[in-house]
Amino acid sequence: MTALGLLPRCWALLLAAAAVGCANQDLQRVRSIAARRLACPEDEVDTELEDDSATIRVWIAGCNSRMIHVWCTNRGCDPALEPIPDQAP
């Protein structure tokens, strides 16, 4: 196989490594955000990657029977905006 034949494989490996790196960085940020919002120790926060698109990664994080969504991009992670509960008259 020539060097040019290896080039696409090298790019694929680099992109896969970058994606894993983002997920690992996200995980620490998501746990930190959830721990603050849900008043839990970080090591008790469970996380799951719900959606991973080209622009945003959506995580679910929870502890003590409560959960939040956290959105991550290349700029960092933020808690998802919570819906405003209906107000009774």
N, CA, C and O atoms as a GROMACS GRO file, in nm:
protein
  356
    1MET      N    1   0.086  -0.117   0.000
    1MET     CA    2   0.000   0.000   0.000
    1MET      C    3   0.090   0.123   0.000
    1MET      O    4   0.192   0.128   0.069
    2THR      N    5   0.052   0.222  -0.078
    2THR     CA    6   0.132   0.343  -0.087
    2THR      C    7   0.098   0.437   0.026
    2THR      O    8   0.000   0.420   0.097
    3ALA      N    9   0.183   0.538   0.041
    3ALA     CA   10   0.160   0.639   0.145
    3ALA      C   11   0.029   0.713   0.121
    3ALA      O   12  -0.040   0.749   0.216
    4LEU      N   13  -0.006   0.736  -0.007
    4LEU     CA   14  -0.132   0.804  -0.037
    4LEU      C   15  -0.252   0.718   0.001
    4LEU      O   16  -0.357   0.770   0.037
    5GLY      N   17  -0.236   0.585  -0.005
    5GLY     CA   18  -0.344   0.496   0.035
    5GLY      C   19  -0.366   0.497   0.186
    5GLY      O   20  -0.478   0.471   0.232
    6LEU      N   21  -0.263   0.525   0.261
    6LEU     CA   22  -0.275   0.530   0.408
    6LEU      C   23  -0.332   0.662   0.458
    6LEU      O   24  -0.382   0.669   0.570
    7LEU      N   25  -0.324   0.766   0.378
    7LEU     CA   26  -0.367   0.898   0.422
    7LEU      C   27  -0.511   0.903   0.468
    7LEU      O   28  -0.536   0.957   0.576
    8PRO      N   29  -0.610   0.848   0.394
    8PRO     CA   30  -0.748   0.852   0.445
    8PRO      C   31  -0.764   0.777   0.576
    8PRO      O   32  -0.842   0.819   0.662
    9ARG      N   33  -0.692   0.667   0.593
    9ARG     CA   34  -0.702   0.593   0.719
    9ARG      C   35  -0.645   0.673   0.835
    9ARG      O   36  -0.700   0.670   0.945
   10CYS      N   37  -0.537   0.744   0.810
   10CYS     CA   38  -0.478   0.828   0.915
   10CYS      C   39  -0.574   0.938   0.958
   10CYS      O   40  -0.589   0.965   1.077
   11TRP      N   41  -0.639   1.001   0.859
   11TRP     CA   42  -0.735   1.107   0.893
   11TRP      C   43  -0.851   1.050   0.973
   11TRP      O   44  -0.898   1.113   1.068
   12ALA      N   45  -0.898   0.932   0.935
   12ALA     CA   46  -1.009   0.871   1.007
   12ALA      C   47  -0.970   0.843   1.152
   12ALA      O   48  -1.049   0.866   1.244
   13LEU      N   49  -0.849   0.794   1.173
   13LEU     CA   50  -0.802   0.768   1.310
   13LEU      C   51  -0.789   0.897   1.390
   13LEU      O   52  -0.824   0.901   1.507
   14LEU      N   53  -0.738   1.002   1.327
   14LEU     CA   54  -0.724   1.130   1.396
   14LEU      C   55  -0.860   1.187   1.434
   14LEU      O   56  -0.877   1.238   1.545
   15LEU      N   57  -0.956   1.180   1.343
   15LEU     CA   58  -1.091   1.230   1.373
   15LEU      C   59  -1.156   1.150   1.485
   15LEU      O   60  -1.222   1.206   1.572
   16ALA      N   61  -1.138   1.018   1.483
   16ALA     CA   62  -1.194   0.935   1.590
   16ALA      C   63  -1.131   0.968   1.724
   16ALA      O   64  -1.200   0.975   1.825
   17ALA      N   65  -1.000   0.990   1.726
   17ALA     CA   66  -0.931   1.026   1.850
   17ALA      C   67  -0.979   1.162   1.901
   17ALA      O   68  -0.996   1.181   2.022
   18ALA      N   69  -1.002   1.255   1.810
   18ALA     CA   70  -1.051   1.388   1.850
   18ALA      C   71  -1.190   1.377   1.910
   18ALA      O   72  -1.221   1.445   2.008
   19ALA      N   73  -1.276   1.294   1.852
   19ALA     CA   74  -1.411   1.277   1.904
   19ALA      C   75  -1.408   1.218   2.044
   19ALA      O   76  -1.483   1.261   2.131
   20VAL      N   77  -1.323   1.119   2.066
   20VAL     CA   78  -1.311   1.060   2.200
   20VAL      C   79  -1.259   1.164   2.298
   20VAL      O   80  -1.305   1.170   2.412
   21GLY      N   81  -1.164   1.245   2.255
   21GLY     CA   82  -1.110   1.351   2.341
   21GLY      C   83  -1.217   1.450   2.382
   21GLY      O   84  -1.223   1.491   2.497
   22CYS      N   85  -1.302   1.489   2.287
   22CYS     CA   86  -1.412   1.582   2.318
   22CYS      C   87  -1.508   1.519   2.418
   22CYS      O   88  -1.551   1.585   2.513
   23ALA      N   89  -1.541   1.393   2.397
   23ALA     CA   90  -1.634   1.326   2.488
   23ALA      C   91  -1.576   1.319   2.630
   23ALA      O   92  -1.650   1.339   2.727
   24ASN      N   93  -1.447   1.292   2.642
   24ASN     CA   94  -1.386   1.286   2.775
   24ASN      C   95  -1.384   1.422   2.842
   24ASN      O   96  -1.411   1.433   2.961
   25GLN      N   97  -1.354   1.528   2.766
   25GLN     CA   98  -1.357   1.663   2.822
   25GLN      C   99  -1.499   1.700   2.859
   25GLN      O  100  -1.522   1.758   2.965
   26ASP      N  101  -1.594   1.667   2.772
   26ASP     CA  102  -1.734   1.695   2.800
   26ASP      C  103  -1.778   1.629   2.930
   26ASP      O  104  -1.846   1.690   3.012
   27LEU      N  105  -1.739   1.505   2.947
   27LEU     CA  106  -1.784   1.428   3.063
   27LEU      C  107  -1.750   1.498   3.194
   27LEU      O  108  -1.834   1.505   3.284
   28GLN      N  109  -1.630   1.550   3.206
   28GLN     CA  110  -1.591   1.622   3.328
   28GLN      C  111  -1.673   1.750   3.344
   28GLN      O  112  -1.717   1.781   3.454
   29ARG      N  113  -1.693   1.822   3.235
   29ARG     CA  114  -1.772   1.946   3.242
   29ARG      C  115  -1.917   1.916   3.276
   29ARG      O  116  -1.977   1.985   3.358
   30VAL      N  117  -1.973   1.812   3.214
   30VAL     CA  118  -2.113   1.775   3.238
   30VAL      C  119  -2.131   1.735   3.384
   30VAL      O  120  -2.227   1.778   3.449
   31ARG      N  121  -2.041   1.654   3.437
   31ARG     CA  122  -2.052   1.613   3.578
   31ARG      C  123  -2.041   1.733   3.671
   31ARG      O  124  -2.113   1.740   3.771
   32SER      N  125  -1.954   1.826   3.640
   32SER     CA  126  -1.938   1.944   3.724
   32SER      C  127  -2.065   2.029   3.723
   32SER      O  128  -2.111   2.074   3.828
   33ILE      N  129  -2.121   2.051   3.605
   33ILE     CA  130  -2.244   2.130   3.594
   33ILE      C  131  -2.358   2.061   3.668
   33ILE      O  132  -2.430   2.125   3.744
   34ALA      N  133  -2.374   1.932   3.645
   34ALA     CA  134  -2.483   1.857   3.710
   34ALA      C  135  -2.467   1.855   3.862
   34ALA      O  136  -2.565   1.869   3.934
   35ALA      N  137  -2.345   1.839   3.910
   35ALA     CA  138  -2.322   1.836   4.054
   35ALA      C  139  -2.365   1.968   4.118
   35ALA      O  140  -2.427   1.969   4.224
   36ARG      N  141  -2.333   2.080   4.052
   36ARG     CA  142  -2.374   2.210   4.106
   36ARG      C  143  -2.525   2.227   4.100
   36ARG      O  144  -2.587   2.269   4.198
   37ARG      N  145  -2.586   2.194   3.985
   37ARG     CA  146  -2.730   2.214   3.968
   37ARG      C  147  -2.815   2.122   4.054
   37ARG      O  148  -2.920   2.161   4.103
   38LEU      N  149  -2.768   1.997   4.071
   38LEU     CA  150  -2.848   1.897   4.142
   38LEU      C  151  -2.802   1.874   4.285
   38LEU      O  152  -2.858   1.790   4.355
   39ALA      N  153  -2.702   1.949   4.329
   39ALA     CA  154  -2.650   1.939   4.466
   39ALA      C  155  -2.609   1.796   4.500
   39ALA      O  156  -2.654   1.739   4.599
   40CYS      N  157  -2.522   1.739   4.414
   40CYS     CA  158  -2.471   1.604   4.434
   40CYS      C  159  -2.318   1.606   4.425
   40CYS      O  160  -2.262   1.696   4.362
   41PRO      N  161  -2.253   1.511   4.486
   41PRO     CA  162  -2.109   1.497   4.461
   41PRO      C  163  -2.087   1.453   4.316
   41PRO      O  164  -2.165   1.374   4.262
   42GLU      N  165  -1.981   1.503   4.254
   42GLU     CA  166  -1.953   1.470   4.114
   42GLU      C  167  -1.943   1.321   4.089
   42GLU      O  168  -1.986   1.273   3.984
   43ASP      N  169  -1.888   1.248   4.184
   43ASP     CA  170  -1.870   1.104   4.162
   43ASP      C  171  -2.000   1.025   4.170
   43ASP      O  172  -2.002   0.906   4.140
   44GLU      N  173  -2.110   1.091   4.208
   44GLU     CA  174  -2.241   1.025   4.212
   44GLU      C  175  -2.328   1.062   4.092
   44GLU      O  176  -2.440   1.012   4.080
   45VAL      N  177  -2.278   1.146   4.004
   45VAL     CA  178  -2.355   1.189   3.886
   45VAL      C  179  -2.341   1.084   3.776
   45VAL      O  180  -2.230   1.049   3.736
   46ASP      N  181  -2.455   1.035   3.728
   46ASP     CA  182  -2.458   0.943   3.614
   46ASP      C  183  -2.478   1.025   3.487
   46ASP      O  184  -2.555   1.120   3.486
   47THR      N  185  -2.408   0.988   3.382
   47THR     CA  186  -2.417   1.062   3.256
   47THR      C  187  -2.441   0.967   3.140
   47THR      O  188  -2.401   0.851   3.143
   48GLU      N  189  -2.506   1.020   3.038
   48GLU     CA  190  -2.526   0.944   2.914
   48GLU      C  191  -2.531   1.043   2.798
   48GLU      O  192  -2.600   1.145   2.805
   49LEU      N  193  -2.458   1.012   2.694
   49LEU     CA  194  -2.461   1.094   2.574
   49LEU      C  195  -2.587   1.061   2.497
   49LEU      O  196  -2.603   0.949   2.448
   50GLU      N  197  -2.679   1.158   2.487
   50GLU     CA  198  -2.809   1.134   2.424
   50GLU      C  199  -2.803   1.157   2.273
   50GLU      O  200  -2.864   1.083   2.197
   51ASP      N  201  -2.729   1.260   2.230
   51ASP     CA  202  -2.722   1.293   2.088
   51ASP      C  203  -2.587   1.354   2.057
   51ASP      O  204  -2.534   1.432   2.136
   52ASP      N  205  -2.531   1.318   1.944
   52ASP     CA  206  -2.400   1.370   1.902
   52ASP      C  207  -2.408   1.406   1.755
   52ASP      O  208  -2.406   1.319   1.668
   53SER      N  209  -2.419   1.536   1.728
   53SER     CA  210  -2.424   1.582   1.590
   53SER      C  211  -2.296   1.658   1.559
   53SER      O  212  -2.205   1.664   1.642
   54ALA      N  213  -2.289   1.714   1.441
   54ALA     CA  214  -2.167   1.786   1.401
   54ALA      C  215  -2.145   1.912   1.483
   54ALA      O  216  -2.031   1.957   1.496
   55THR      N  217  -2.250   1.970   1.539
   55THR     CA  218  -2.236   2.097   1.610
   55THR      C  219  -2.260   2.091   1.759
   55THR      O  220  -2.211   2.176   1.833
   56ILE      N  221  -2.334   1.992   1.805
   56ILE     CA  222  -2.370   1.988   1.948
   56ILE      C  223  -2.377   1.844   1.998
   56ILE      O  224  -2.418   1.753   1.926
   57ARG      N  225  -2.337   1.828   2.123
   57ARG     CA  226  -2.351   1.700   2.192
   57ARG      C  227  -2.445   1.723   2.310
   57ARG      O  228  -2.423   1.812   2.391
   58VAL      N  229  -2.550   1.642   2.317
   58VAL     CA  230  -2.650   1.658   2.423
   58VAL      C  231  -2.633   1.544   2.522
   58VAL      O  232  -2.642   1.427   2.487
   59TRP      N  233  -2.608   1.581   2.647
   59TRP     CA  234  -2.588   1.484   2.755
   59TRP      C  235  -2.707   1.488   2.850
   59TRP      O  236  -2.770   1.592   2.868
   60ILE      N  237  -2.737   1.375   2.910
   60ILE     CA  238  -2.830   1.366   3.023
   60ILE      C  239  -2.744   1.334   3.145
   60ILE      O  240  -2.662   1.242   3.142
   61ALA      N  241  -2.765   1.409   3.251
   61ALA     CA  242  -2.690   1.385   3.375
   61ALA      C  243  -2.790   1.383   3.490
   61ALA      O  244  -2.883   1.463   3.494
   62GLY      N  245  -2.769   1.291   3.583
   62GLY     CA  246  -2.863   1.283   3.693
   62GLY      C  247  -2.806   1.220   3.818
   62GLY      O  248  -2.705   1.150   3.815
   63CYS      N  249  -2.873   1.248   3.928
   63CYS     CA  250  -2.845   1.186   4.057
   63CYS      C  251  -2.963   1.214   4.148
   63CYS      O  252  -3.038   1.309   4.127
   64ASN      N  253  -2.979   1.131   4.250
   64ASN     CA  254  -3.088   1.148   4.347
   64ASN      C  255  -3.224   1.165   4.280
   64ASN      O  256  -3.305   1.248   4.322
   65SER      N  257  -3.250   1.085   4.176
   65SER     CA  258  -3.378   1.084   4.104
   65SER      C  259  -3.410   1.216   4.035
   65SER      O  260  -3.526   1.244   4.005
   66ARG      N  261  -3.309   1.297   4.008
   66ARG     CA  262  -3.328   1.423   3.934
   66ARG      C  263  -3.232   1.421   3.816
   66ARG      O  264  -3.127   1.357   3.822
   67MET      N  265  -3.269   1.492   3.707
   67MET     CA  266  -3.181   1.495   3.591
   67MET      C  267  -3.188   1.630   3.521
   67MET      O  268  -3.285   1.705   3.535
   68ILE      N  269  -3.083   1.658   3.445
   68ILE     CA  270  -3.080   1.776   3.361
   68ILE      C  271  -3.016   1.737   3.228
   68ILE      O  272  -2.947   1.636   3.217
   69HIS      N  273  -3.043   1.820   3.127
   69HIS     CA  274  -2.975   1.808   2.999
   69HIS      C  275  -2.862   1.910   2.998
   69HIS      O  276  -2.876   2.021   3.048
   70VAL      N  277  -2.750   1.872   2.940
   70VAL     CA  278  -2.636   1.962   2.924
   70VAL      C  279  -2.594   1.957   2.779
   70VAL      O  280  -2.575   1.850   2.722
   71TRP      N  281  -2.582   2.076   2.718
   71TRP     CA  282  -2.543   2.087   2.578
   71TRP      C  283  -2.396   2.125   2.571
   71TRP      O  284  -2.353   2.218   2.639
   72CYS      N  285  -2.319   2.054   2.489
   72CYS     CA  286  -2.177   2.084   2.471
   72CYS      C  287  -2.146   2.113   2.324
   72CYS      O  288  -2.196   2.045   2.234
   73THR      N  289  -2.064   2.213   2.303
   73THR     CA  290  -2.014   2.246   2.170
   73THR      C  291  -1.863   2.258   2.181
   73THR      O  292  -1.805   2.230   2.286
   74ASN      N  293  -1.801   2.300   2.074
   74ASN     CA  294  -1.656   2.321   2.078
   74ASN      C  295  -1.618   2.435   2.172
   74ASN      O  296  -1.501   2.446   2.210
   75ARG      N  297  -1.711   2.519   2.209
   75ARG     CA  298  -1.685   2.632   2.298
   75ARG      C  299  -1.700   2.598   2.445
   75ARG      O  300  -1.661   2.676   2.532
   76GLY      N  301  -1.758   2.481   2.475
   76GLY     CA  302  -1.778   2.444   2.614
   76GLY      C  303  -1.915   2.382   2.635
   76GLY      O  304  -1.984   2.347   2.539
   77CYS      N  305  -1.955   2.368   2.760
   77CYS     CA  306  -2.082   2.304   2.796
   77CYS      C  307  -2.166   2.399   2.881
   77CYS      O  308  -2.113   2.476   2.961
   78ASP      N  309  -2.296   2.391   2.862
   78ASP     CA  310  -2.391   2.472   2.938
   78ASP      C  311  -2.514   2.388   2.969
   78ASP      O  312  -2.551   2.301   2.891
   79PRO      N  313  -2.577   2.413   3.084
   79PRO     CA  314  -2.703   2.343   3.111
   79PRO      C  315  -2.809   2.389   3.011
   79PRO      O  316  -2.813   2.506   2.973
   80ALA      N  317  -2.894   2.296   2.970
   80ALA     CA  318  -3.003   2.331   2.879
   80ALA      C  319  -3.100   2.421   2.953
   80ALA      O  320  -3.116   2.411   3.075
   81LEU      N  321  -3.164   2.509   2.880
   81LEU     CA  322  -3.264   2.595   2.942
   81LEU      C  323  -3.382   2.511   2.987
   81LEU      O  324  -3.433   2.428   2.912
   82GLU      N  325  -3.423   2.533   3.108
   82GLU     CA  326  -3.535   2.459   3.163
   82GLU      C  327  -3.666   2.528   3.122
   82GLU      O  328  -3.673   2.651   3.119
   83PRO      N  329  -3.768   2.450   3.089
   83PRO     CA  330  -3.897   2.512   3.056
   83PRO      C  331  -3.956   2.581   3.178
   83PRO      O  332  -3.940   2.535   3.290
   84ILE      N  333  -4.024   2.690   3.155
   84ILE     CA  334  -4.089   2.764   3.263
   84ILE      C  335  -4.218   2.691   3.299
   84ILE      O  336  -4.300   2.668   3.210
   85PRO      N  337  -4.237   2.654   3.426
   85PRO     CA  338  -4.360   2.581   3.462
   85PRO      C  339  -4.483   2.671   3.445
   85PRO      O  340  -4.476   2.793   3.460
   86ASP      N  341  -4.594   2.608   3.413
   86ASP     CA  342  -4.720   2.683   3.400
   86ASP      C  343  -4.754   2.746   3.535
   86ASP      O  344  -4.740   2.684   3.640
   87GLN      N  345  -4.798   2.869   3.528
   87GLN     CA  346  -4.833   2.942   3.650
   87GLN      C  347  -4.984   2.931   3.671
   87GLN      O  348  -5.062   2.958   3.580
   88ALA      N  349  -5.023   2.891   3.790
   88ALA     CA  350  -5.166   2.885   3.822
   88ALA      C  351  -5.217   3.026   3.851
   88ALA      O  352  -5.148   3.104   3.917
   89PRO      N  353  -5.337   3.058   3.803
   89PRO     CA  354  -5.390   3.195   3.829
   89PRO      C  355  -5.424   3.221   3.973
   89PRO      O  356  -5.469   3.330   4.007
   0.00000   0.00000   0.00000
